[in-house]
Amino acid sequence: MQPTEGLQGDWRRRHDPKALRDAVTEFLIVSGALRSGLIDQVAERPYDVRALARVAGLDRRVTERVVRALVAYGVLMHTPMGLALTKAGKEAYHEVHGRQRHTTLAATRTMRALFDLPKVLESGAPLGLGDDPAGLRDWIYAQAERDPKAMDAAAEAFMEGLPEGAKVFDLGGGPGHMARRFLDRGAVVTLADLPQVIELVRSGLEATQGLRLVATDVTAGLPEGTYDAVYMGNLNILLPAEENLKLFGRVKDHVAEGGRVAVQTALRDRSPDAVWLAVMNALYVEAGDSWPLERYAEWAEAAGLGAPEVLDLDEAKRQQLLLFQA
């Protein structure tokens, strides 16, 4: 009997070949236009198709067809001055203000990697992240393009009851999307991430008042300091169980008595995103998984933290916030 319901919803609707083809085709056409520079060129000033192809260094015949598709998809529009980004196109893909730009580019790389899934299934060896600065940048900054309401909800719950000027340790904080929210709520924040990530985000964050950047590998140890609260955002899914056990112990040593530890994640037994996140881990890294609540509770208990309080950050239960008392 074919299953039709579960965390992912209706099976038949999700596996309709035509709907899948249309959605994937539209996504990849928009992504291709973004990666080619076509969308960025139009964002600078209006062009007719001939001039756009010439300035962007693209083939006119193919550009004409892609432009027609982008107009149909609501990304571009015709104006008396020439082609321009629509309001939705600007909000999604603009180089500075776009809220889906890096997510789109990172997802394109993920789709490409999934074509090698049979190879990984056979060998068990991950593809690795490779030496791709642009790919790392898109992956890091895609974190800041998540649902702002969910990020605000996480920040509110995490900061609730903390004193003014609370010392917060944002572990694996990437582009500072959560650190900025903690700062806005009166915290003093230390953001720690891998050296290559800190180097990538430094120019946009180092002048931020109240924020300190630290380059570190959490599997090797944490920098000295005691904090009122520690936040781990989508970090634990990248680590194997034994490293998470060690990390919880290290974090407990860095949080003040009566303080707070938070984990933002997609729980295997609660989130519809957990299944594909686990496959992505298998594609790129040797360990890590989308862990169930029970494992987080075990690591916390071993570290001397309290039982987790679970908050869903969105109606679809895609992301959860786990709160532990020290």
C-alpha positions in Angstrom: 0.0 0.0 0.0 1.4 3.4 -1.0 1.8 5.8 1.9 0.1 9.1 1.4 0.6 11.0 4.6 3.5 11.8 6.9 5.7 14.7 7.9 6.0 15.6 4.2 2.2 15.7 3.6 0.4 14.2 0.6 2.6 11.8 -1.4 0.7 12.0 -4.7 0.7 15.8 -4.8 4.4 16.0 -4.1 5.2 13.4 -6.8 3.1 14.7 -9.6 5.6 14.6 -12.6 4.2 17.7 -14.4 4.1 19.9 -11.2 7.7 18.8 -10.4 8.9 19.5 -13.9 7.3 22.9 -14.0 8.7 23.9 -10.5 12.2 22.7 -11.1 12.4 24.1 -14.6 11.3 27.6 -13.4 13.7 27.5 -10.5 16.7 26.5 -12.7 15.9 29.1 -15.4 15.8 31.8 -12.8 19.0 30.5 -11.2 20.7 30.3 -14.5 19.8 33.9 -15.3 21.2 34.9 -11.9 24.4 33.0 -12.3 25.0 34.3 -15.8 24.9 37.9 -14.6 21.7 38.7 -16.6 19.6 39.6 -13.6 22.4 41.7 -12.0 22.8 43.6 -15.3 19.1 44.5 -15.5 19.2 45.6 -11.8 21.7 48.3 -12.7 19.6 50.0 -15.4 16.9 49.2 -18.0 18.0 47.5 -21.2 16.3 46.2 -24.4 17.1 42.6 -25.1 19.7 43.3 -27.8 21.7 45.7 -25.6 21.3 43.4 -22.5 22.8 40.5 -24.4 25.7 42.6 -25.7 26.6 44.3 -22.4 26.3 41.0 -20.4 28.3 39.1 -23.0 25.4 36.7 -23.7 24.0 35.1 -26.8 21.1 37.2 -28.1 18.9 34.3 -29.3 19.1 32.5 -26.0 18.8 35.7 -24.0 15.5 36.5 -25.8 14.0 33.2 -24.8 15.2 33.4 -21.2 13.9 37.0 -20.9 10.5 35.8 -22.1 10.5 33.2 -19.3 11.6 35.7 -16.7 8.8 38.0 -17.6 6.3 35.1 -17.4 7.7 34.2 -14.0 7.3 37.7 -12.7 11.0 38.4 -12.3 11.4 40.9 -15.1 9.0 43.4 -16.7 8.9 45.6 -19.8 8.9 49.3 -19.1 9.0 52.3 -21.5 12.8 52.5 -20.8 13.4 48.8 -21.3 13.6 45.6 -19.3 13.6 46.0 -15.5 13.3 43.9 -12.4 9.8 43.7 -10.9 9.3 44.6 -7.3 9.2 40.8 -6.5 12.4 40.3 -8.6 14.2 43.0 -6.6 13.1 41.7 -3.3 14.2 38.2 -4.2 17.4 38.5 -6.3 18.9 42.0 -6.0 22.6 41.7 -5.2 22.3 43.8 -2.0 18.7 43.6 -1.0 17.6 40.3 -2.3 16.1 38.0 0.3 16.4 34.8 -1.8 19.6 35.3 -3.8 22.0 33.2 -1.8 19.4 30.6 -1.0 18.7 30.2 -4.7 22.4 29.9 -5.6 23.1 27.5 -2.7 20.0 25.3 -3.6 21.3 25.1 -7.2 24.6 23.6 -6.0 22.6 21.2 -3.9 20.5 20.1 -6.9 23.7 19.5 -8.8 25.2 17.5 -6.0 22.1 15.3 -5.8 22.9 14.0 -9.2 25.9 12.3 -7.6 23.8 10.7 -4.9 24.0 7.2 -6.5 27.8 7.4 -6.3 27.6 8.4 -2.6 25.1 5.6 -2.0 27.5 3.1 -3.4 30.7 4.3 -1.8 29.5 5.9 1.4 32.2 8.6 0.7 30.9 12.2 0.8 31.5 14.6 -2.0 33.0 17.2 0.4 32.5 20.9 0.2 35.5 21.4 -2.0 37.5 24.6 -2.6 34.6 26.8 -3.7 34.6 30.3 -2.1 31.5 31.4 -3.9 29.7 28.2 -2.8 30.7 28.8 0.8 29.6 32.4 0.6 26.2 31.4 -0.8 25.7 28.7 1.8 26.7 31.0 4.7 24.6 33.9 3.6 21.6 31.7 2.8 21.3 31.3 6.6 20.4 35.0 6.8 17.6 34.6 4.2 15.5 32.3 6.3 12.0 33.3 7.4 12.6 36.5 9.4 9.6 35.8 11.6 11.1 32.5 12.6 14.4 34.2 13.4 12.7 36.9 15.4 10.7 34.3 17.3 13.9 32.4 18.1 15.7 35.6 19.3 12.7 36.6 21.5 12.5 33.2 23.2 16.2 32.9 23.7 16.6 36.4 25.1 13.5 36.4 27.3 14.4 37.0 31.0 18.1 37.6 30.3 19.5 40.8 32.0 20.3 44.0 30.1 23.8 43.7 28.7 23.7 39.9 28.9 26.8 38.2 27.5 25.8 35.9 24.7 27.9 33.3 22.9 26.6 32.8 19.3 28.3 29.5 18.3 28.4 28.8 14.6 26.8 32.3 14.0 27.8 32.6 10.3 26.7 35.9 8.8 25.4 37.4 12.1 21.7 37.0 11.3 21.0 36.0 14.9 23.8 38.0 16.5 22.2 41.2 15.2 18.9 40.2 16.7 20.6 39.6 20.1 22.3 42.9 19.9 19.0 44.7 19.1 17.6 43.1 22.3 20.4 44.5 24.5 23.0 41.7 24.5 26.8 41.9 24.2 27.6 39.1 21.7 30.6 36.9 20.9 30.2 35.2 17.5 32.3 32.2 16.9 32.7 30.2 13.6 35.3 28.4 11.5 38.2 30.6 10.4 37.2 30.5 6.8 33.7 31.7 7.7 34.9 34.5 9.9 37.2 35.7 7.2 34.2 35.7 4.8 31.9 37.7 7.0 34.4 39.9 8.8 34.1 43.0 6.6 30.4 43.2 7.1 30.4 42.6 10.9 33.7 43.8 12.5 32.5 47.4 12.9 29.3 46.3 14.7 29.2 47.8 18.2 28.9 45.2 20.9 30.0 42.3 18.7 33.2 40.3 18.9 34.3 37.8 16.3 36.2 34.7 17.1 37.6 32.1 14.7 37.5 28.6 16.1 36.8 25.0 15.4 34.2 23.8 18.0 35.5 20.2 17.7 38.9 21.3 18.9 37.7 23.5 21.8 36.0 26.8 22.7 37.7 30.1 23.5 37.9 31.1 27.2 35.0 33.0 28.7 31.8 32.7 30.7 28.4 33.7 29.2 24.8 34.2 30.4 23.6 32.3 27.4 24.9 30.2 24.5 23.2 29.8 21.1 23.9 27.0 18.6 22.1 27.6 15.3 21.9 24.6 13.0 25.3 23.5 14.1 24.6 20.2 15.7 23.3 18.5 12.5 26.8 18.9 11.1 28.4 16.9 13.9 28.5 13.2 14.8 26.9 12.0 18.1 30.2 11.8 19.9 31.2 15.3 19.0 27.8 16.7 20.0 28.3 15.0 23.4 31.6 16.7 23.8 30.3 20.0 22.6 27.4 20.1 25.1 30.0 19.4 27.8 32.2 22.3 26.6 29.2 24.6 26.3 28.1 23.8 29.9 31.6 24.8 31.1 31.2 28.2 29.4 27.7 29.2 30.6 27.1 30.8 34.0 25.2 28.9 36.7 21.5 29.5 36.0 22.2 30.5 32.5 20.7 29.3 29.3 21.7 27.1 26.3 19.7 27.1 23.0 19.8 24.9 20.0 18.1 25.8 16.7 17.6 22.8 14.6 15.2 20.6 12.6 14.2 17.6 14.8 14.1 14.3 13.0 10.9 13.3 14.8 9.2 16.7 14.3 10.4 18.7 11.3 9.6 17.9 7.6 12.9 19.4 6.7 14.9 16.9 8.7 14.8 14.2 6.1 16.5 16.2 3.3 18.9 17.8 5.7 20.1 14.4 6.7 20.7 13.4 3.0 22.6 16.7 2.5 24.9 15.8 5.4 25.6 12.4 3.8 26.4 14.2 0.5 28.9 16.7 1.9 30.3 15.4 5.2 31.2 12.1 6.7 29.2 12.5 9.9 26.3 14.5 11.2 22.6 13.9 11.0 19.2 15.4 11.8 19.0 14.2 15.4 15.8 13.4 17.3 14.8 15.2 20.5 15.9 12.2 22.6 19.5 12.5 21.5 19.6 16.2 22.4 18.1 15.4 25.8 20.8 12.7 26.4 23.7 15.1 25.5 22.2 17.8 27.7 21.7 15.4 30.7 25.3 14.1 30.4 26.6 17.7 30.4 24.5 18.6 33.5 21.9 20.7 31.7 18.2 20.6 32.3 15.6 18.9 30.1 14.8 20.6 26.8 11.9 22.9 26.3 10.8 22.7 22.6 9.4 25.6 20.6 8.3 25.4 17.0 9.5 28.5 15.2 7.0 28.4 12.3 3.5 26.9 11.6 5.0 24.1 9.4 7.3 23.0 12.2 10.3 23.3 9.9 12.6 24.6 12.6 12.6 24.1 16.4 14.3 25.9 19.2 15.4 23.8 22.2 16.0 25.6 25.4 18.1 24.1 28.3 18.7 25.6 31.7 22.2 25.4 33.1 
